[in-house]
Amino acid sequence: MNTGKVAFLIIDMLNDFVLEGAVLEVPATRKIIPTLKKRIEKTRNVGSIWIN
């Protein structure tokens, strides 16, 4: 993979969906947060960009 041509996009991870008790809470969204954190770190380490 050419990391110079890779971007990692995170779309609609809004507090209104993720936070407990939020107006539009979707509890299942919290399950993916640990995986997203790992992917963001890996993306940064290889020099690619990530957009949130």
Secondary structure, 3 states (H helix, E strand, C coil): CCHHHCEEECCCCCHHHHCCCCCCCCHHHHHHHHHHHHHHHHHHHCCCEEEC
